Amino acid sequence: MSALSHLNKYFYKYKTRFTIGVIITIIAQIFTLYTPKLVGDSIRTLEQLSTLHKETVISLLGQNIFWILVTTLIAGFLTFLMRQTLIVMSRHIEFDLKNEVFKHYEILTQSFYKQSRTGDLMNRISEDVGKVRQYVGPAVMYSINTIIRFAVVLTQMYLISPLLTFYSLLPLPLLGYFIFKLSKQVNIRSSEFQSNLSQLSSFTQEIFSGIRVIKANAIEKEKQEEFKTLTQESKEKKIRLARISSLIGPLMIFLIGLSNLVVISVGAIMYFKGQIPDIGIIAQFILYINMLTWPVASLGWVSTMIQEAEASQKRINEFLDVKPEIYNTVTTHTSIEGNITFKEVTFTYEDTGIKALNNVSFSIKKGETLAILGKTGSGKSTILNLLARLYDIKEGSIHIDNQLIKMCNLVDLRKAIAFVPQDAFLFSDTISNNIRFGKEDATQEEIINVAKKAAVHDNIITFNNGYDTVLGERGLTLSGGQKQRVSIARALIKESPILILDDSLSAVDTETEETILKNLEKHSKDITTIIVTHRISSAKNADKIIVLDNGTVIENGTHDELIAKEGYYNELYLKQLSEKELA
């Protein structure tokens, strides 16, 4: 149970609720002891029927029945309180654990998400946490209940007859051995099933995300066969787990039945030998043994839950133990104005070994605009990733406002950047809320204002619900150009000192592009702007332009300076100019 030790901090957090639950359990178990004793007394009363008056016997039996009902009701009510205390505690722990996992997901770096599948991440925060909840709730509750009941009942049995107690408990070592053996198999098979479930979740998530591509290529049948194979494997693993788990319950019942037989046979012999005074004791012992039936039977169930929780918590710990490569080195607030300097920056992606940047240097002052051009894979997006400190460099230096980027508060740095990615991501929410994502307290007037600057307002008001239109998953309701423009509006409303556009005008026509660029020019007078683009039209008005090729700056200057050089930039300009004329 080493993996489950991670949860001890939560037991400590809810120690008051846990302690109250244990106390209630002890009191409840004490009240359950009265029933066997009262039943034994009733049998002794019936044995004295020949020596006592009939009315006296009936009166004594009535009193016993009354107290059996009272003690049973009290024990039942206390058991209800026990569940309310311990099971509710488990829900609080489930809530805390999910938040812990989610918070850790948020701080993990890009390299982690490149190596992990979405379905697996979702499965660990849902299915695996659910298995762990079974441990901190039902498993712990029934374990406490079992331990206390055993302690209370066995003490009472020993006080009545140590010898009969010894014989009635003989099957228990056998029980422990079988539970140990079966639990090991449950752990192994549970891990296999949960791992397969993650694969199934990942596959399903990818199918839903790429359904348009699947339909476009008419490969529904092939994907259905793949899904069928995965679900068949999942079914087989679950059946293997169920087979081994299903052995535990019948085994427990068999051993309890064996204990009952021992009590009856040994008890009868002891009664005839005069070692126990009356048959009522045998009846008491049978009831005591049967009081242990559910706790003993639950041992198998609890054991299964613990083994499954152990396997699930181990999978959760694998992620929680991953240390983020990027972390905040500064606790004090960092004020960022927008001056950026790259000095001889060289960067290689560790997971692929690809050298993305080689000795790249440039600088931008607050309020200036930098355009970055280059072929696919030239290193444009890498510059943006390094600027947001999604990766750390090992060669060269990056300065923000004349201080090393590592010496900037990471939260302040990222808040200071309004980023518009090439692949615009929108949430399944209203258009207003998608834009408001950049500024939670933004007014409707501010939303409309930035939508106009992004040249998307006229499109939005044509929708039936306007700004209250709910978008499909990932913004599927909108066209590619509309998604990009809504993302631009989201970035503009943030009013950050640094604005980054990562080829975010690629899906709009040239006329709309010019409108947006003119609006951005007015909007970003005091904002440092970086535009990554393939179009000369997006770059020509920038204060500085750099051209990348295989991670190296091959040209830099203004639009006019680069045209005069007659290099890559000039060739691209002439090519795009001729394409525009032909269009």
C-alpha positions, 0 to 999 in steps of 0.5 A: 500500500505504499502508493496509497500513503500519498493520501495520508495528508488528507486523512490528517486534514479531515482528522476530526471527521475521521475521529468522530466516525471511529467513535461512532463506529465503536459505540454502534458495535457495542450496541450490537452486542446486546442482541446475541446476549438477549437472545441467549437470555431468552433461550435460558428463560424458555429452558426454565419454562417448567419451573417459572410461571407462564406469565413470568416467561412471557414478561421476560421474553417481552422485555428481551424483545423490546430491548432487542428492538431498541438496541438494534434501532440505536445501532442502526442509527449510529451506523447511518451516522458512521456512513454520513461521517466517513463516506462524506469524508471520502467525497471531500478527499475525492474533491481535493485529490481531483483538484490536486491532479488538475492543478499539477496538470496545469503546471506541467510543461509542453514536453509532458503533454507531447508524450501523454495522451488526452484520454489517459490524462482524463482517465486518471483524473476520473476513473482512477480517482474514483477507484481511490475514493472507494478506498478512502470511503467504503474500504476504510469504513468497512475496515474500521467497522471490521476491526472494531467488531472483531475486537468487541465480539471476540472479547465478549466470546472469550469472556464466555468461553475461551475454548469455544472461541478458539475452535470457532476461529480456526478457519480464519488463518485459512481465510487470510491466506486465500485473501493474500493470494487473491488480492495479488491477482486483483492488483495485477489484473486491475492495473492491466484493466485501468491501463487498457481503459486509458487506451480506450479513452484516448482512442475515443477522444481522438475519434470524436476530435477528428470525426470530420477527417474520418467522415471525409475519408470514409474510414468509419468502418476501419475505425469501428473495427479498431474500436471493436478490437479495443473494447473486446480487449477491455471486456476480456481484461474486465472479465479476468478481473471479475473472475478473480474478484468473484471468488472472494465472496463465496470463499468468505461465506464458506468459511463462515459456514464452516465456523458455524458448523464448528460452533454447533458440533464443538458446542454440543460436545462441550454442553454434554460434557458440562463445560458450558452451562446451557444451550443459550451460549451455543445460540449466542456464539452462532449469532456472534459468528454470524455477526462476523459474517459481513465483516469477514465477507467484506474483507474480500471486497475491501481487499479488492477495493484496496488493490484497485485503489493501489493500482490507480493511485500508483498511476496517479502518482506517476503524474504527480511525481513528474516535476515541471521543467519550467517553474517560477524562480521569483516570488516577488511581483515583476512589472513588464513593459515590453522590451525584448532582447534575444542574444545568440539564442540556440535551442534544441528540443530534447525529445526530438533532438531537432535544433530549432534555433541557431545563434538567433539575436534581435531586440524590440523596444516597447511599442515596436512591431516585429515581423518574423517570416520563414518557411515551415520548420524554420523556428518561428513558433519556437521563438514565441514558445521561448518568449512565453517561457514554455521552454528554457534555453541552455545557450544564449540569453533572453532579456525582458526589460533588461533582466533575464527571463528566468528572473521574471515572475512566471505568472506576471510574464505570461499575464503580460503576453496576449497570444493568438495561436495559429490553430485558434482554440475556442471553448464550448461556450458563448462568443461573449464568454470566449472573448471575455476569457481574456478579461473576466470582468470585461463589459459587453461594450468592451467585448463589442469594441474589440470584436470590431477591431478584429473585424468579426463584429459584423459576422457575429451580429448575423447569428440568431443569438448574436454574442450569446451564440453557443459555439460547438466543441473547439469552435466548430460552429465558426469558420476558420477565419471567424475563429481566428478573429474571435481569438484576436478579439480575446487577445486584444481585450486582455490589454497586455503589454506584449501581443503575439500573433502566430500566423493568426491571419492565415485564414482571412482574405487580404481585404479583411487582413488589411482592416485588422492590421490597420486596427491593430496599428491604432490599438498597439501604439504602446504595445510590443507586437510580434507577428509571425506570418507567411504573408508580406502584407502582414509584415510590411508595416512592421518596425523590424522584420527578421527572416528565418531559415533552419533556425538561423536569421538570414535577413533582418531590417525594414520592409524597404531595406529587405526589398533592396537586398534582393534576397529571400524576402524580395523573392517572396514579395515579388511572388506574392505580388504576382499572385495577387495581380493574377487573382 
